[in-house]
Amino acid sequence: MTDLSHYRRGVGIMLLNADRQVWVGRRIDNAAEAWQMPQGGLDDGESEWEGALRELEEETGIVPNLVEQLSRYPQQLTYDIPGEIAGKLWGGKWKGQMQDWFVARFLGRDEDVNIATAHPEFSHWQWVEPRRLPDLIVPFKRDLYAALVKGFEEWL
């Protein structure tokens, strides 16, 4: 069994528009053209869904009342940070993340998205076909994204 004590607790949200496309943002801090869904760490005392909504708003400006939860992935998913990045990220404390993921419907309009947040993480954003997700993310998260596409396929 894997020792999960070295994984940072996190959450993520697959946000779908009316056409069942997924919201992705291009990370500011990545030289490669890496796109990802909103995700981040879980704060102390915060439920997973509360954390996912907070991360969504912090990263995209989308307020919680514009989001409807559809489903939760049945298990936590993990990914490892490559060695060359791990020492720089989170002070080297974590080897990766253990995340709870949700799929949700976006009830707003594109104008409700504002990535120019207090602490921007994305330079651009777009709606994409779900099957494209594993090809858009950094290589070390591809398996996780493929699992999400398969696990949430009834909503896609």
trRosetta pair geometry for C-beta under 8 A, 3 or more apart (Angstrom, degrees):
i j d omega theta_ij theta_ji phi_ij phi_ji
2 78 7.4 -143 113 46 156 166
3 6 6.2 53 112 6 100 102
4 7 5.1 -50 -166 26 68 120
4 78 7.3 -126 -121 -84 95 141
4 98 5.6 41 -161 -65 110 154
6 94 6.1 144 169 -144 63 53
6 95 4.4 34 137 8 117 109
6 96 7.6 60 117 30 86 73
7 78 5.7 -64 -126 -130 152 114
7 94 6.2 73 -137 -160 23 105
7 95 6.6 -55 -78 60 62 83
7 96 5.3 -26 -118 79 88 79
7 97 5.9 100 -173 -157 90 13
7 98 3.9 79 129 -24 136 100
8 41 5.9 -60 160 -110 118 101
8 90 6.2 -122 -62 -118 144 165
8 93 7.6 84 -71 97 104 101
8 94 4.2 -21 -35 -114 97 164
8 96 7.3 -144 23 110 82 33
8 97 4.9 -41 67 -107 89 73
8 98 7.2 174 74 22 37 71
9 41 6.7 78 84 -156 65 72
9 42 4.4 -59 122 38 105 119
9 97 7.6 86 -152 -158 4 78
9 98 6.0 -33 -105 70 51 92
9 99 7.9 129 -172 -92 44 44
10 39 6.2 48 161 172 121 97
10 40 6.1 -150 -148 121 101 21
10 41 5.2 -64 -100 -101 82 39
10 42 5.9 -166 -108 -19 23 86
10 51 7.9 -166 -166 146 40 137
10 97 4.3 -8 13 -168 136 124
10 98 6.8 143 28 70 81 40
10 99 4.3 -37 86 -96 93 88
10 100 7.7 -172 99 23 48 63
11 39 6.6 -165 98 -147 46 68
11 40 6.8 -13 57 62 76 58
11 41 7.9 49 17 155 77 10
11 42 5.5 94 -20 -75 102 95
11 48 5.3 157 -101 -163 123 75
11 51 4.3 131 9 106 148 114
11 52 4.3 -115 149 -70 129 78
11 55 6.2 179 81 4 102 142
11 99 6.0 151 -99 -157 18 86
11 100 5.2 -21 -112 64 78 85
11 101 7.3 156 -166 -85 57 39
11 102 7.5 8 -176 0 101 101
12 37 5.8 80 -179 99 108 112
12 38 6.7 156 -152 97 65 54
12 39 3.5 -15 -101 -101 92 104
12 40 7.9 129 -85 7 63 46
12 52 6.8 -1 87 -120 10 100
12 55 7.6 -72 -107 95 38 153
12 99 5.2 30 -5 174 104 139
12 100 7.6 178 27 87 67 42
12 101 4.7 -17 69 -109 97 84
12 102 7.4 -178 93 27 52 66
12 148 8.0 -67 101 -99 132 149
13 37 6.5 -149 79 157 49 112
13 38 5.2 -11 52 75 97 103
13 39 7.2 -178 15 -77 61 62
13 52 4.4 117 -58 -176 110 110
13 53 7.7 94 -64 -70 153 40
13 55 7.0 163 3 79 112 110
13 56 5.3 -26 48 -69 150 116
13 67 7.8 -10 -177 -156 147 143
13 101 7.2 173 -83 -157 29 64
13 102 5.1 -15 -114 67 75 95
13 103 7.7 142 -165 -102 60 23
13 104 5.7 -16 -168 15 109 119
14 22 5.7 -46 -167 -133 87 117
14 37 5.5 -38 -97 -143 58 159
14 101 6.7 42 -14 177 98 108
14 102 7.0 -157 28 98 73 47
14 103 4.5 -24 70 -108 109 73
14 104 7.1 149 77 21 55 66
14 130 7.9 46 -171 -119 129 106
14 148 6.0 160 -56 168 139 127
14 152 6.0 -168 68 31 156 175
15 22 6.7 114 68 -154 53 62
15 23 4.3 -9 74 22 111 120
15 37 7.1 160 13 -153 81 103
15 38 7.0 36 -12 20 120 114
15 56 6.9 113 -59 -131 134 126
15 60 8.0 -66 16 8 163 173
15 62 7.4 91 -135 73 162 170
15 67 7.0 -69 -121 -122 108 108
15 104 5.5 -23 -109 72 66 93
15 105 7.8 97 -159 -148 63 8
15 106 5.1 65 173 -55 104 105
16 20 5.4 -13 -165 -134 120 45
16 21 6.8 137 -150 64 65 32
16 22 6.1 -37 -93 -91 63 59
16 23 7.9 -131 -70 -9 19 83
16 70 7.6 3 26 -7 127 148
16 103 6.7 30 -18 -179 114 93
16 104 7.0 -178 20 89 81 40
16 105 5.5 -41 70 -108 97 55
16 106 6.4 -159 81 4 39 87
16 155 6.5 -148 -29 148 158 108
16 156 7.4 -149 -104 -99 134 63
17 20 7.2 -91 68 -18 61 13
17 21 5.2 -8 38 55 107 87
17 23 7.2 108 -38 -54 94 88
17 106 5.2 -29 -95 52 57 123
17 127 5.4 -30 3 -123 137 141
18 106 7.9 -91 -32 72 63 88
19 127 7.2 83 63 152 115 145
20 130 7.2 -52 150 -23 89 116
20 155 7.4 175 -136 144 104 64
20 156 5.6 126 176 -154 117 46
21 127 3.8 70 118 167 133 106
21 128 5.9 151 -170 62 100 19
21 129 6.2 -56 -119 -78 85 39
21 130 7.5 -157 -137 -38 39 70
22 37 6.6 -54 168 -92 115 113
22 127 6.8 143 65 -156 29 64
22 128 5.7 -37 62 64 84 77
22 129 7.7 20 18 136 92 9
22 130 5.2 97 -20 -90 123 70
22 133 6.3 -2 69 -74 154 116
22 156 7.9 -21 -50 -115 107 107
23 37 6.7 96 85 -129 73 76
23 38 7.2 5 102 -13 116 99
23 60 7.0 28 156 -113 145 152
23 106 6.9 94 -36 -51 128 143
23 113 7.6 -172 -138 -107 132 138
23 125 6.6 0 -169 -176 88 115
23 126 7.9 165 -145 89 50 31
23 127 6.2 -36 -88 -98 53 67
24 35 4.1 56 152 162 126 112
24 36 6.2 153 -152 73 91 11
24 37 5.9 -60 -101 -72 72 56
24 125 6.8 173 92 -151 43 70
24 126 6.2 -17 63 63 86 74
24 127 7.9 132 19 -115 77 21
24 128 5.5 -7 12 11 124 122
24 133 7.3 179 -72 -115 135 80
24 136 6.1 18 180 127 166 151
25 35 6.5 169 83 -151 23 75
25 36 6.6 -33 60 62 72 63
25 38 7.3 60 8 -68 119 72
25 59 6.7 -153 17 161 158 111
25 60 7.1 -149 -52 -87 135 92
25 115 6.2 151 -129 -115 131 136
25 121 6.8 80 113 99 143 91
25 122 3.1 -57 171 -113 126 149
25 123 7.9 135 176 36 90 44
25 124 6.9 162 -156 87 64 45
25 125 4.4 -31 -100 -97 76 90
26 30 7.9 -128 176 60 70 108
26 33 6.4 -39 -139 -161 120 70
26 34 7.0 128 -148 78 66 45
26 35 5.1 -43 -86 -93 64 77
26 122 5.8 106 58 -157 48 86
26 123 5.3 -52 88 53 103 88
26 124 4.5 21 26 53 120 91
26 125 7.2 -145 6 -75 73 41
27 30 4.2 58 85 10 121 113
27 34 5.3 -10 24 83 115 100
27 35 7.6 -170 -10 -103 76 27
27 36 6.3 31 -47 16 106 111
27 121 6.4 -44 -131 162 71 80
27 122 6.3 -60 -96 -101 31 62
27 123 7.6 25 114 3 17 89
28 120 6.1 85 -36 121 148 97
28 121 6.1 -150 12 -178 105 29
28 122 6.3 -154 -33 -109 85 9
28 123 5.0 123 -92 -44 75 92
29 121 7.6 -48 1 -153 103 67
30 33 7.9 145 110 -98 106 8
30 34 4.4 -40 120 34 156 120
30 138 6.9 -120 -141 -72 148 118
32 138 7.0 113 75 -105 134 84
34 136 7.2 113 -158 156 46 63
34 137 6.4 44 -162 -156 91 34
34 138 4.7 6 -130 -58 140 82
35 126 7.6 -43 -138 44 145 101
35 128 7.5 94 125 -16 152 150
35 136 4.1 -38 56 164 109 117
35 137 6.7 -83 75 -77 60 52
36 39 6.7 -72 150 18 120 112
36 136 7.6 -177 -68 118 43 99
36 137 5.5 78 -94 -116 81 92
36 138 7.6 -19 -66 0 117 87
36 141 7.3 25 -114 90 116 160
37 133 7.5 -1 -35 -139 110 121
37 145 8.0 149 2 -114 114 101
38 52 7.7 106 109 -167 108 70
38 55 5.4 149 160 127 103 98
38 56 4.7 102 117 -101 161 61
38 59 4.7 168 -125 66 103 142
38 60 5.9 -73 -74 -22 135 117
39 55 6.2 -4 -168 156 11 152
39 99 6.6 -18 -155 -132 121 146
40 51 7.5 -143 81 170 87 96
40 55 4.0 178 31 -121 114 125
40 58 7.2 -27 7 68 163 134
40 59 7.2 178 -33 -42 127 125
41 51 7.7 -99 119 -164 39 125
41 97 7.9 -124 -90 -124 68 118
42 46 5.7 -159 -175 76 80 111
42 48 6.7 -42 -112 -107 133 59
42 51 4.4 -30 -121 -118 76 163
42 100 7.8 52 -68 25 136 108
43 46 4.3 70 66 -7 86 134
43 51 6.4 179 19 -105 77 100
43 54 7.4 -27 3 79 122 164
46 50 4.8 -134 -170 92 89 119
46 51 4.7 107 129 -63 126 92
46 54 7.1 -50 -157 3 147 145
47 50 4.5 93 54 8 82 106
47 51 6.8 -148 91 -7 42 88
48 51 5.6 -57 -150 37 30 113
48 52 6.4 32 153 -21 65 104
48 72 7.6 79 105 -137 135 129
48 100 4.1 -30 -152 81 140 152
48 102 7.6 147 134 -41 103 113
49 52 5.6 -50 -146 34 34 112
49 53 6.4 32 155 -16 65 104
49 69 6.4 -27 -137 -84 123 147
49 72 7.8 -77 -74 -88 97 121
49 102 6.5 83 -111 -65 75 153
50 53 5.9 -57 -150 39 30 109
50 54 6.3 31 152 -20 65 107
51 54 5.6 -53 -144 36 31 112
51 55 6.2 30 157 -17 66 105
52 55 5.9 -53 -146 38 29 109
52 56 6.3 34 153 -23 63 107
52 100 7.5 -97 -54 96 116 95
52 102 5.2 56 -170 23 173 128
52 104 7.9 149 136 -22 130 137
53 56 5.6 -52 -147 35 31 115
53 57 6.4 26 157 -15 65 105
53 64 4.5 33 -169 -102 130 105
53 67 6.5 -176 -116 66 93 148
54 57 6.0 -59 -150 39 29 106
54 58 6.1 27 155 -18 66 110
55 58 5.7 -56 -141 40 30 111
55 59 6.0 11 165 -5 67 115
56 59 6.4 -72 -144 46 21 98
56 60 5.7 -36 179 32 63 117
56 62 5.4 -57 151 69 102 108
56 64 7.8 115 74 -85 122 63
56 67 6.7 61 115 -68 164 158
57 60 6.9 -77 -116 57 18 75
57 61 6.7 28 -161 -139 56 12
57 62 6.0 -116 -95 72 56 53
57 63 5.9 53 -111 -104 114 40
57 64 6.6 -44 -54 -42 125 74
58 117 6.2 109 177 171 46 157
58 118 7.7 -61 -150 44 76 99
58 119 7.2 -9 179 56 100 99
59 115 7.3 -11 160 -128 59 78
59 117 6.6 -117 -129 3 15 156
59 121 5.1 -38 -131 38 94 129
59 122 6.6 75 -179 -9 92 111
60 113 5.5 -54 179 -143 97 84
60 114 7.2 103 159 54 47 47
60 115 6.1 -27 -125 -86 48 71
60 117 7.6 10 12 -49 9 129
60 122 7.8 20 -88 25 68 140
60 125 7.2 91 -123 -104 97 160
61 112 7.3 -171 112 155 97 58
61 113 6.1 115 63 -167 105 34
61 114 3.2 6 21 55 174 88
61 115 6.8 -110 -3 -57 110 28
61 116 7.7 16 -49 51 137 57
61 117 5.8 -158 -60 -80 86 96
62 66 5.5 -114 -173 76 90 127
62 67 6.6 90 141 -51 117 111
62 106 7.0 -68 -148 -130 147 103
62 108 6.5 -161 -138 26 97 145
62 112 6.0 70 -114 131 75 103
62 113 6.1 -13 -62 -100 96 65
63 66 5.5 89 67 5 72 105
63 67 8.0 -157 102 -4 41 97
63 112 7.5 -94 18 -176 85 114
64 67 5.7 -73 -154 38 44 110
65 107 7.8 -79 138 66 56 133
66 106 6.4 10 146 -162 94 66
66 107 4.9 -152 -164 61 55 88
66 108 3.8 2 -158 -38 132 112
66 112 5.8 178 -133 155 168 156
67 104 4.9 19 -174 156 98 140
67 105 7.2 150 -157 75 50 49
67 106 6.5 -24 -101 -106 68 50
67 107 6.7 -141 -63 9 19 97
68 104 6.0 160 76 -166 41 85
68 105 4.5 -12 59 55 102 100
68 107 5.9 84 -16 -45 102 116
69 72 7.5 4 -176 -54 118 83
69 102 5.8 -57 -135 -173 97 130
69 103 8.0 102 -161 80 58 47
69 104 5.1 -47 -102 -103 42 98
70 102 7.7 133 47 173 69 83
70 103 4.9 -51 64 101 114 90
70 104 5.7 176 2 -106 87 33
70 105 5.9 95 -50 -25 113 89
70 155 5.3 99 132 -116 151 141
71 102 7.0 168 89 -155 44 63
71 103 5.1 10 54 46 88 103
71 152 6.5 167 73 -121 127 88
71 154 7.9 77 -24 68 160 109
71 155 6.3 -147 16 -43 123 137
72 100 6.9 -14 -164 177 108 100
72 101 7.2 142 -161 88 59 50
72 102 5.3 -32 -104 -102 67 76
72 103 8.0 -157 -78 18 24 70
73 76 8.0 114 97 -93 112 23
73 77 6.7 -22 123 -23 154 112
73 100 7.0 -178 52 -166 99 54
73 101 4.1 38 -2 65 130 98
73 102 7.3 -115 -6 -71 79 30
73 103 7.9 101 -51 -21 77 89
73 147 7.8 66 -149 131 136 101
73 148 6.6 -65 -88 -114 134 76
73 151 5.3 44 -129 135 92 150
73 152 7.2 -62 -84 -55 85 96
74 151 7.1 -142 12 -156 90 122
76 98 5.1 30 159 173 129 93
76 99 6.4 156 -162 73 80 32
76 100 5.7 -50 -105 -75 81 66
77 98 7.4 168 84 -154 33 52
77 99 5.4 -26 64 62 83 89
77 101 6.4 7 17 -12 122 120
77 144 5.0 119 153 -136 134 98
77 147 6.1 164 -115 86 136 144
77 148 7.5 -69 -26 -59 167 91
78 96 5.8 80 179 114 90 131
78 97 6.7 -178 -143 92 60 47
78 98 4.8 -21 -93 -99 91 70
78 99 7.4 155 -89 13 37 73
78 144 7.7 -137 82 -90 24 118
79 96 5.1 -155 97 -168 49 124
79 97 6.0 7 50 51 83 83
79 99 7.9 0 8 4 94 115
79 140 5.9 115 175 144 115 88
79 141 5.2 0 -130 -103 167 68
79 143 7.5 158 -104 61 98 96
79 144 5.0 -62 -60 -36 118 138
80 86 8.0 -26 173 -81 78 126
80 95 5.8 -29 -136 148 86 91
80 96 4.1 -85 -106 -64 36 136
80 140 6.5 -103 78 -170 65 120
81 85 5.2 -114 172 89 103 105
81 86 4.3 138 99 -85 113 82
81 89 5.8 -129 -157 55 161 143
81 94 7.3 85 5 108 130 87
81 95 6.5 -162 34 172 90 39
81 96 5.2 -176 -11 -91 73 64
81 97 7.9 78 -44 -14 96 79
81 140 6.8 96 -125 131 30 159
82 85 5.1 70 66 18 84 103
82 86 6.7 -148 90 -27 35 92
82 140 5.6 -138 -39 -62 91 146
83 86 5.5 -46 -131 19 30 119
83 87 7.5 29 176 -18 58 96
84 87 7.7 -58 -170 23 22 102
85 88 5.9 -75 -165 45 47 106
85 89 5.6 27 152 -14 85 120
86 89 6.1 -67 -135 43 27 102
86 92 6.4 73 139 -126 75 65
86 94 7.7 -130 -154 91 90 57
86 95 6.2 3 -141 -132 135 49
86 96 8.0 -47 -109 -58 109 61
87 92 4.6 7 -139 -94 49 109
88 92 7.5 60 -17 -60 16 80
89 92 7.6 108 63 -67 51 40
89 94 7.5 -67 111 62 97 96
90 93 5.1 -94 135 43 100 95
90 94 4.9 -2 95 24 152 106
94 97 7.1 47 154 -72 141 57
99 144 7.7 61 46 -161 127 138
101 148 5.8 -91 150 -111 163 114
101 151 8.0 94 84 87 130 141
103 148 8.0 149 -68 -175 102 97
103 152 4.4 131 -57 -138 147 137
103 155 5.0 138 134 69 149 162
108 111 7.9 -122 157 63 105 66
108 112 3.6 -47 159 30 144 159
108 113 7.8 155 99 -40 130 70
109 112 5.4 114 57 -8 61 99
110 113 5.8 -45 -169 17 50 113
113 125 6.3 -125 161 84 141 153
114 117 6.7 120 114 -66 86 72
115 120 6.1 72 153 -139 78 100
115 121 7.7 -104 -164 56 96 65
115 122 4.6 -77 -157 75 135 106
115 123 7.7 161 129 -120 141 3
115 124 7.7 161 54 -124 165 6
115 125 5.5 167 -48 -24 138 123
116 120 6.2 -28 -130 -84 36 124
117 120 5.4 145 47 -83 76 60
117 121 7.6 -5 47 5 124 79
120 123 7.7 83 153 -77 125 49
122 125 5.7 54 143 -64 146 92
128 132 4.9 -99 164 69 120 130
128 133 6.9 144 99 -70 125 66
128 136 6.7 62 117 -38 176 158
129 132 5.0 91 69 -4 83 108
130 133 5.8 -22 -168 -17 49 116
130 149 5.2 146 158 -128 103 99
130 152 7.7 -134 -149 88 145 109
130 156 4.4 -44 7 -143 163 138
131 149 6.5 106 -99 -161 42 145
132 135 5.5 -70 -168 47 61 109
132 136 5.8 54 142 -27 89 113
133 136 5.9 -69 -146 35 31 109
133 137 6.5 22 167 -20 70 110
133 145 4.6 -152 134 177 108 121
133 146 7.8 -180 90 -71 101 44
133 148 7.2 -76 116 77 156 114
133 149 5.7 178 46 -63 128 118
134 137 6.4 -58 -142 31 30 107
134 142 4.7 70 -163 -157 90 81
134 143 8.0 64 -130 -65 116 20
134 145 4.6 170 -86 95 64 115
134 146 4.6 34 -82 -64 137 84
134 149 6.9 -79 -30 -5 101 139
135 142 7.9 54 -72 -125 29 108
137 141 4.6 -89 151 85 130 110
137 142 5.9 173 78 -81 107 57
137 145 5.0 163 11 -33 149 151
138 141 5.4 68 65 18 81 103
138 142 7.8 -119 98 -40 41 79
139 142 5.6 -27 -155 -19 42 118
141 144 5.0 -55 -167 44 69 118
141 145 5.9 69 136 -24 87 102
142 145 5.8 -60 -148 39 32 108
142 146 6.2 32 156 -20 68 106
143 146 5.6 -53 -146 36 32 113
143 147 6.4 35 153 -21 64 104
144 147 5.7 -54 -152 34 30 112
144 148 6.6 31 150 -20 64 105
145 148 5.5 -51 -149 34 35 113
145 149 6.5 37 153 -20 66 101
146 149 5.8 -51 -149 33 33 111
146 150 6.5 27 154 -11 64 107
147 150 5.9 -60 -149 43 31 107
147 151 5.7 26 156 -18 68 116
148 151 5.6 -58 -134 43 28 109
148 152 5.8 1 172 4 66 115
149 152 6.7 -69 -135 50 19 91
149 153 6.7 53 154 -73 57 82
149 156 6.9 8 -156 -27 69 167
150 153 5.8 -19 -156 -35 31 115
152 155 5.0 -46 174 40 89 113
152 156 6.0 88 116 -27 88 105
153 156 5.3 -64 -140 39 41 111
